[in-house]
Amino acid sequence: MRKRRWRLWQNWWRKVLEKTEKREVLLKGIPIMPGICIGQAQVLNPSIKTPVTRKISESQVAIEEKRFLKAIEKLKKELQEIRGDLDERLSDLINSQIMILEDPHFREGVSQRIKQRMESAESAVYRILNDISRELGEKGSGYMQERSQELLQLARELITTMQRERNHETTFRKDSILFAEDLSIQDTIKAVKSGVRAIALTGGGKTSHHAIILRNFGIPAVFGMRADLNEIEDGTTVILDGAKGIVIINPKKATLERYQAERARYEEFTKELFEHKEERPITVDGREFTVLINIDFPEELGILKGLGRHGIGLFRTEILYFTGKVDLESQRKIYEKIAEEIYPCPFVIRAFDLGGDKVFQFKEKNPFLGVRGIRVLLRNKKLFSEQIKAVILANKKGNIKFMIPMVSVVEEVLETKELLHQVFGEMKDSEPGVQLPDFGIMIETPSSALIADRIAPHVDFFSIGTNDLTQYTLAVDRRNPEMSYLFDHLHPSVLKLIKDIVEVSHKHNVWVGVCGELAADPYGVPFLVGMEVDELSVPPASLLETKELIRKISVEELEELVRKGLEAQTAREVRELAADYLREHYPEVTLFYPF
């Protein structure tokens, strides 16, 4: 009887403990930098709220203007001090913030608001930057929304400076996993230097400045988490998986043990990748493929140092447009420096891809089907000609290639080619030694894919942008979370278009690459290799894995996989075919990157 009572009491107590045990919570976000990190959470207080509009008297106008200018100089000094500790590439990120602070239009706008609306300096700064931020944010998610959040972050920094709250500066804990709504560039750098092991944000995106910094320093990160930071207790044990874009709060013992084992395997996996970083991507049956890197910022070249010598398959030049570096000399210096640094590897420059969610001169109901890409450039010949001239001037070593985005019809190719030769002809005499770059197009629309045979005689190469090609083929807005279940670049219709493009390009002796997310999708690479695309261009974080995957597979074996993929009915079926193949030839991929 006594033993039975004791067992009953034990069972009751165990149930009480189970009820009081903290619940495991899984949060999902955007993968920014791969890596598995287990540690204690440091939760930053939510960012400051919108400042209350404080009215001032006429006698206070000059005082408020002085406070504003003093805060600008103080913040500039802080940024300059941080910039001094960074290499030249990362310091450009700081320069973009300083440039906003020095912008006469911004200063004049705040000054006028203080005078005309009789508002405090804090209110004026917030309203001006918030208006610009809102205008950018309304253009859609992605690149411009990330720029809008950075403007708001700068507004907060200025307001904090004016309110003299710097003596309450955040201290970052060494070995912690940092949680925040968002971070300024300077706080991101301070966190890294303080020894923070990983960062999880409810804001941010893949092209945000702090994402570039974290990738440069190799800090695992997940952005865009759907989470209430007030519900995450400081000091709680958390797991961050940067490759899958997940964060686990209060992991159960079994979860913790599983991730500890997975982390050990991932570290061994990564170590082996780096040991093979100089090996060429040659398949089991002896076919070599070119694997290049996509970059958004010149500063990303810093990431490449530890990856061996590789070329750049896509340089998105929009950042130069949005930071005001569109004059001839600024562009030439940037292009020339990158081309020389990676020589003799190829450097593929994409012309400004403006419009859609990336420009604000054109007010349109459906910007993704309006004036964007090459349509914008051919309407702005002066801007386009300056970029072409800068590319030609920078092509001293002959490793630069130039391509245009969002082509729909042959006429756009012919008009661009005529302009390219016209600019080159005007420069030949005054700039001896200049070389005409190879000329290509991005295939991102179903129309350009279907008439690739008409375009091929006029170009040197094709680069397939699978993100937009998938969007337009499936008629799905890839930014719309309600449509995410339909968006998959492994849909059989997209694969069929890619296969047709590859066949046309090889028939016309035009090399063809893939630079969209499909090129870095481990479930997509076998199909691209099986179709015999010439080149894959991937984000830096996917480079070594993609090369290693190519070394594990065989073109001859993949012919059957491609045939089955083209005959499949759904994208899910295509992925299952790839998963079956990878489990046999490269099982680590299915372990670390499940679908």
C-alpha positions in Angstrom: 0.0 0.0 0.0 2.8 2.4 1.0 4.7 1.7 -2.3 1.5 2.3 -4.3 0.9 5.6 -2.6 4.5 6.6 -3.3 4.1 5.8 -7.0 0.8 7.7 -7.2 2.5 10.7 -5.5 5.5 10.5 -8.0 3.1 10.4 -11.0 1.2 13.4 -9.6 4.4 15.4 -9.0 5.7 14.5 -12.5 2.5 15.8 -14.1 2.7 19.0 -12.1 6.3 19.5 -13.3 5.3 18.8 -16.9 2.6 21.4 -16.7 4.9 24.1 -15.3 7.7 23.3 -17.8 8.2 26.0 -20.4 6.7 25.2 -23.7 8.9 24.7 -26.8 8.1 27.3 -29.5 9.3 27.2 -33.1 9.6 30.5 -35.0 10.2 30.8 -38.7 11.9 33.5 -40.7 14.2 34.3 -43.6 17.5 32.3 -43.7 20.3 34.9 -43.8 23.5 33.1 -42.9 23.8 29.3 -42.4 24.9 27.8 -39.2 23.5 26.1 -36.1 23.9 28.0 -32.8 22.7 27.0 -29.3 22.8 29.6 -26.5 21.1 32.0 -24.2 18.8 34.7 -25.6 19.6 38.4 -25.1 16.4 40.3 -25.9 16.7 43.9 -26.7 13.8 46.2 -25.7 11.5 47.0 -28.6 12.5 50.1 -30.5 11.3 53.5 -29.5 7.8 54.5 -30.3 6.8 57.2 -32.7 7.7 60.5 -30.9 4.7 62.6 -29.9 4.4 65.8 -32.0 5.6 68.5 -29.7 4.7 72.1 -30.7 7.2 74.8 -30.0 7.1 78.6 -29.8 8.7 80.9 -32.4 11.5 81.7 -30.0 12.4 78.0 -29.8 12.8 77.5 -33.6 16.5 78.4 -33.7 17.2 76.2 -30.6 15.5 73.2 -32.2 17.4 73.7 -35.5 20.7 73.9 -33.5 19.8 70.6 -31.6 19.1 68.9 -34.9 22.4 69.9 -36.5 24.3 69.1 -33.4 22.8 65.6 -33.3 23.7 65.1 -37.0 27.4 66.0 -36.3 27.4 63.7 -33.2 26.0 60.8 -35.0 28.3 61.4 -38.0 31.3 61.3 -35.7 30.1 58.0 -34.2 29.7 56.5 -37.6 33.1 57.7 -38.8 34.7 56.1 -35.7 33.0 52.8 -36.5 34.0 53.1 -40.2 37.7 53.5 -39.2 37.7 49.9 -37.9 36.2 48.3 -41.0 37.7 47.3 -44.3 37.0 49.5 -47.3 34.1 47.4 -48.6 32.1 47.4 -45.4 32.9 51.1 -44.8 30.8 51.9 -47.8 27.7 50.7 -45.9 28.5 53.4 -43.2 29.1 55.9 -46.0 25.6 55.5 -47.2 24.2 56.5 -43.8 26.6 59.4 -43.6 25.4 60.5 -47.1 21.8 60.7 -45.9 22.9 62.8 -42.9 24.8 65.2 -45.2 22.0 65.4 -47.8 21.1 69.1 -48.1 17.5 68.1 -49.1 17.0 66.1 -45.9 18.5 68.9 -43.7 16.4 71.6 -45.5 13.3 69.4 -45.2 13.7 69.1 -41.4 14.6 72.7 -41.0 11.5 73.8 -42.9 9.2 71.6 -40.9 10.6 73.0 -37.7 10.0 76.6 -38.9 6.7 76.2 -40.7 4.9 73.6 -38.5 6.5 74.7 -35.2 7.5 71.1 -34.4 10.3 69.9 -32.2 13.4 68.6 -33.9 12.6 65.0 -32.9 9.1 65.2 -34.5 10.4 66.8 -37.7 13.2 64.2 -38.2 10.8 61.3 -37.7 8.0 62.8 -39.9 10.4 63.5 -42.8 12.2 60.1 -42.8 9.0 58.3 -42.0 7.3 59.8 -45.1 10.2 58.7 -47.3 10.3 55.3 -45.7 6.5 54.8 -46.2 6.8 55.8 -49.9 9.5 53.2 -50.4 7.7 50.6 -48.4 4.5 51.0 -50.5 6.5 49.8 -53.5 6.4 46.2 -52.3 8.5 43.9 -50.2 12.1 43.0 -50.8 14.8 45.5 -51.6 12.9 48.8 -51.2 11.1 47.7 -48.0 14.5 46.9 -46.5 15.8 50.3 -47.5 12.7 51.9 -45.9 13.4 50.1 -42.6 17.0 51.3 -42.6 15.7 54.9 -43.0 13.4 54.4 -39.9 16.4 53.0 -38.0 18.4 56.1 -38.9 15.6 58.3 -37.7 15.6 56.4 -34.3 19.3 56.9 -34.0 19.0 60.6 -34.6 16.1 60.9 -32.1 18.0 58.9 -29.5 21.0 61.2 -30.0 18.9 64.3 -29.6 17.2 62.9 -26.4 20.7 62.2 -25.0 20.0 58.6 -24.3 23.4 57.4 -25.4 24.4 56.9 -21.8 21.9 54.1 -21.8 23.8 52.4 -24.6 23.1 48.7 -25.0 25.7 46.2 -23.9 25.9 43.1 -25.9 26.6 39.9 -24.1 29.4 37.6 -25.4 28.2 34.2 -26.7 24.5 35.2 -26.6 21.9 34.8 -29.4 20.7 38.4 -29.9 16.9 39.1 -30.5 15.7 42.5 -31.7 13.1 44.1 -33.9 15.9 45.6 -36.0 19.4 46.9 -35.6 21.3 49.9 -36.9 24.5 49.2 -38.8 26.6 50.5 -36.0 24.8 48.2 -33.4 25.2 45.2 -35.7 29.0 45.8 -35.9 29.2 46.4 -32.1 27.2 43.1 -31.5 29.6 41.2 -33.7 32.7 42.7 -32.0 31.2 41.9 -28.6 31.1 38.2 -29.4 27.4 37.7 -30.1 27.1 34.2 -31.7 24.0 34.6 -33.7 21.3 37.2 -34.4 17.5 36.9 -34.8 15.4 39.8 -36.0 11.7 40.4 -36.5 12.6 42.9 -39.2 15.3 43.0 -41.9 15.7 41.0 -45.1 18.3 39.3 -47.4 19.6 42.5 -49.0 19.6 44.7 -45.8 23.0 46.2 -44.9 23.2 44.3 -41.6 22.6 41.0 -43.5 25.7 41.8 -45.7 27.7 42.5 -42.5 26.7 39.3 -40.8 27.4 37.2 -43.9 30.8 38.9 -44.1 31.6 38.0 -40.5 30.1 34.5 -40.8 27.5 35.1 -38.0 24.4 32.8 -38.3 21.3 34.8 -38.6 17.5 34.6 -39.2 15.5 37.8 -40.1 11.8 38.5 -40.6 10.7 36.3 -37.7 7.0 36.3 -36.8 7.4 36.8 -33.1 6.5 39.0 -30.2 9.8 39.8 -28.5 7.9 40.5 -25.2 7.1 36.8 -25.0 10.8 35.7 -25.2 12.4 35.7 -21.8 16.0 37.1 -21.6 18.4 34.3 -20.8 16.1 31.6 -22.2 17.9 28.7 -24.0 17.3 29.0 -27.8 18.4 27.2 -31.0 19.0 29.2 -34.2 19.3 27.4 -37.5 20.4 29.9 -40.1 20.2 27.5 -43.0 16.6 26.6 -42.5 15.6 30.0 -41.1 14.1 28.7 -37.8 14.5 29.6 -34.2 13.4 27.3 -31.3 12.6 28.9 -27.9 12.8 26.6 -24.8 13.8 23.5 -26.7 12.9 20.2 -25.2 15.7 17.9 -24.1 15.2 15.7 -27.1 15.2 18.7 -29.5 18.3 20.0 -27.8 20.1 16.7 -28.2 19.1 16.4 -31.8 20.4 19.8 -32.7 23.6 19.3 -30.8 24.2 16.2 -32.9 23.1 18.1 -36.0 25.4 21.0 -35.2 28.4 18.6 -34.9 27.5 17.0 -38.2 27.0 20.5 -39.9 30.4 21.7 -38.6 32.0 18.6 -40.0 30.1 19.1 -43.2 31.2 22.7 -43.5 34.8 21.8 -42.6 34.9 19.4 -45.5 33.5 21.9 -47.9 36.2 24.4 -47.1 38.9 21.7 -47.5 37.6 21.2 -51.0 37.1 24.9 -51.8 39.8 25.0 -54.5 38.6 21.9 -56.3 36.8 22.4 -59.6 33.1 21.5 -60.0 33.6 18.4 -62.2 30.9 15.7 -62.2 31.6 12.0 -61.6 31.6 11.4 -65.4 34.0 14.2 -66.0 31.9 17.2 -67.1 33.0 20.6 -65.7 30.5 23.4 -64.9 31.2 27.0 -64.0 29.9 28.2 -60.6 29.9 31.9 -60.0 28.6 34.2 -57.3 25.7 36.8 -57.1 26.3 40.0 -55.3 24.2 43.1 -54.5 26.9 45.3 -53.0 30.6 45.8 -53.8 31.2 45.2 -50.1 30.2 41.6 -50.5 33.6 40.9 -52.1 34.9 40.6 -48.5 32.9 37.4 -48.2 34.7 35.9 -51.1 38.2 36.0 -49.6 37.7 32.8 -47.7 36.0 31.0 -50.5 38.8 30.8 -53.0 39.0 32.7 -56.3 35.6 32.8 -58.1 33.9 35.0 -60.7 30.7 37.0 -60.3 27.8 35.8 -62.4 25.4 38.6 -61.4 26.2 42.1 -60.0 22.9 43.8 -59.3 23.8 47.5 -59.9 20.6 49.0 -58.4 22.4 49.9 -55.1 24.5 52.4 -57.1 21.4 54.0 -58.3 19.8 54.3 -54.9 22.9 55.6 -53.2 23.4 58.2 -55.9 26.6 56.7 -57.4 25.3 56.9 -61.0 27.9 59.4 -62.3 30.4 58.0 -64.8 33.4 58.2 -62.6 31.8 56.5 -59.5 30.5 53.7 -61.6 33.7 53.2 -63.5 35.8 53.0 -60.3 33.5 50.4 -58.7 33.3 48.2 -61.8 37.0 48.4 -62.5 38.0 47.6 -59.0 35.8 44.5 -58.9 37.0 43.4 -62.3 40.6 43.7 -61.4 40.2 42.0 -58.0 38.6 38.9 -59.4 40.6 38.8 -62.7 40.9 36.5 -64.7 37.5 35.3 -63.5 34.4 36.7 -65.3 32.5 39.7 -64.0 28.9 39.9 -65.2 27.2 43.3 -64.7 23.5 43.6 -65.0 22.2 47.0 -66.1 20.0 48.9 -63.6 16.9 46.8 -63.1 14.6 49.7 -62.1 10.8 49.6 -61.9 8.7 47.0 -60.2 9.5 47.4 -56.6 12.7 49.3 -57.2 11.9 52.8 -58.5 9.5 55.5 -57.7 9.3 57.7 -60.8 6.5 55.6 -62.3 3.2 55.4 -60.5 1.6 52.2 -61.7 -1.3 50.0 -60.5 0.8 46.9 -61.4 4.5 47.9 -61.5 5.7 44.4 -62.2 3.9 44.4 -65.5 4.7 48.1 -66.4 7.8 50.2 -66.9 10.6 48.2 -65.5 14.0 46.7 -66.5 15.1 47.5 -70.0 11.9 49.4 -70.6 13.0 52.0 -68.1 16.5 52.2 -69.5 15.4 52.7 -73.1 13.2 55.6 -71.9 16.2 57.1 -70.0 19.0 56.9 -72.6 21.2 59.3 -70.8 21.3 57.2 -67.6 21.7 54.0 -69.7 24.5 55.5 -71.9 26.4 56.6 -68.8 26.3 53.1 -67.4 27.3 51.5 -70.7 30.3 54.0 -70.9 31.4 53.2 -67.4 31.3 49.4 -68.1 33.4 49.8 -71.3 35.9 52.0 -69.5 36.2 49.5 -66.7 36.7 46.6 -69.1 40.5 47.1 -69.3 41.3 43.4 -68.7 38.4 42.1 -70.9 36.7 40.0 -68.2 33.6 42.1 -67.9 30.3 40.9 -69.5 27.2 43.2 -69.7 23.5 42.1 -69.7 20.1 43.7 -69.7 17.1 42.7 -67.5 13.5 42.0 -68.3 13.6 41.6 -72.0 10.3 40.8 -73.7 10.8 41.4 -77.4 13.7 41.3 -79.9 13.4 45.0 -80.5 14.7 45.7 -77.0 17.8 43.6 -77.7 18.5 45.3 -81.0 18.0 48.8 -79.7 20.3 48.1 -76.8 23.0 46.5 -79.0 22.9 49.5 -81.3 23.3 51.9 -78.3 26.2 49.7 -77.0 28.1 49.9 -80.3 27.3 53.6 -80.7 28.8 54.5 -77.3 31.8 52.2 -78.0 32.3 53.9 -81.4 32.3 57.4 -79.7 34.9 56.2 -77.2 37.4 54.3 -79.4 39.4 57.3 -80.5 39.5 59.2 -77.1 40.0 56.1 -75.0 42.5 53.9 -76.8 42.6 50.3 -75.6 38.9 50.1 -74.5 37.2 46.8 -75.1 33.6 46.0 -76.0 32.2 43.6 -73.3 30.4 40.5 -74.2 26.7 41.3 -74.4 23.8 39.2 -73.1 20.3 39.2 -71.7 18.4 38.0 -68.7 15.7 35.6 -69.7 13.0 36.3 -67.1 9.8 36.4 -69.1 7.9 33.6 -70.9 8.1 35.7 -74.1 11.9 35.9 -74.2 12.1 32.2 -73.3 9.8 31.3 -76.2 11.7 33.4 -78.8 15.2 32.6 -77.5 16.0 31.3 -81.0 15.3 34.7 -82.5 17.3 36.5 -79.8 20.3 34.1 -79.8 22.0 35.4 -83.0 22.2 38.9 -81.4 23.8 38.0 -78.1 26.9 36.3 -76.6 25.1 34.7 -73.7 21.8 34.1 -71.8 21.3 34.3 -68.1 18.1 32.8 -66.9 16.5 34.7 -63.9 14.3 31.9 -62.5 12.7 34.1 -59.8 10.9 36.4 -62.2 10.5 33.6 -64.9 8.7 31.5 -62.3 6.5 34.4 -61.2 5.4 35.3 -64.7 5.0 31.7 -65.9 2.8 30.7 -63.0 1.1 34.1 -62.7 2.0 34.2 -59.0 3.3 37.3 -57.1 6.3 35.8 -55.2 6.0 38.5 -52.6 2.4 37.6 -51.6 2.4 35.1 -48.7 -1.1 34.1 -49.7 0.4 32.8 -53.0 3.5 31.2 -51.6 2.1 27.7 -51.9 1.9 28.1 -55.7 5.4 29.6 -56.2 8.0 26.9 -56.9 10.8 27.3 -59.5 10.7 23.5 -59.9 7.3 23.5 -61.4 7.4 21.3 -64.6 6.4 24.3 -66.8 9.4 26.3 -65.6 11.7 23.3 -66.1 10.4 22.9 -69.7 11.1 26.5 -70.5 14.7 26.2 -69.1 15.3 23.0 -71.1 14.1 24.7 -74.3 16.4 27.7 -73.6 19.4 25.5 -73.0 18.8 23.6 -76.3 18.5 26.8 -78.3 21.6 28.4 -76.7 23.8 25.4 -77.5 22.4 25.2 -81.0 23.6 28.8 -81.6 26.9 28.5 -79.6 25.6 30.9 -76.9 26.6 30.0 -73.4 23.7 29.9 -70.9 23.7 30.4 -67.1 21.1 30.4 -64.3 21.3 33.1 -61.7 18.0 32.8 -59.8 17.3 31.0 -56.6 16.9 27.8 -58.5 20.7 27.7 -59.1 21.3 27.4 -55.3 18.4 25.0 -54.6 20.1 21.6 -53.9 16.9 20.0 -55.3 17.2 22.0 -58.5 20.9 21.7 -59.2 20.6 18.0 -60.4 18.0 19.1 -63.1 20.2 22.1 -64.2 23.3 19.9 -64.5 21.3 17.2 -66.2 20.1 19.8 -68.8 23.7 20.8 -69.2 23.5 24.5 -68.4 27.0 26.0 -68.7 27.0 28.1 -65.5 25.3 28.4 -62.2 25.5 31.7 -60.2 24.6 31.5 -56.6 24.7 33.5 -53.3 28.1 33.4 -51.5 26.7 31.2 -48.7 25.7 28.5 -51.3 28.9 28.5 -53.3 30.8 25.6 -51.7 27.8 23.4 -51.3 26.8 23.8 -54.9 30.3 23.0 -56.1 30.4 19.9 -53.9 27.0 18.7 -55.1 28.1 18.9 -58.7 31.1 16.8 -57.8 28.8 14.1 -56.4 26.6 13.6 -59.5 26.7 12.4 -63.1 25.3 14.1 -66.2 24.7 10.7 -67.8 22.6 9.5 -64.9 20.7 12.7 -64.6 19.3 12.5 -68.2 16.7 10.1 -66.8 15.9 12.4 -63.8 15.4 15.3 -66.2 13.0 13.3 -68.3 10.9 12.3 -65.3 10.9 15.8 -64.0 9.6 17.2 -67.3 6.8 14.5 -67.3 5.9 15.2 -63.6 2.5 16.8 -62.9 3.5 19.0 -59.9 6.5 20.8 -58.4 6.1 18.5 -55.3 6.6 15.5 -57.5 9.7 17.0 -59.0 11.2 17.7 -55.6 10.5 14.1 -54.5 12.3 12.8 -57.6 15.3 15.0 -56.7 15.2 14.0 -53.1 15.3 10.3 -54.0 18.3 10.9 -56.2 20.1 13.0 -53.6 19.6 10.5 -50.8 21.6 8.0 -52.8 24.3 10.4 -54.0 24.6 13.2 -51.5 22.5 12.4 -48.4 23.9 15.3 -46.3 22.0 17.7 -48.5 18.6 16.2 -47.6 19.6 16.2 -43.9 20.5 19.8 -43.7 18.1 21.2 -46.3 14.8 19.3 -46.1 11.9 20.5 -48.2 
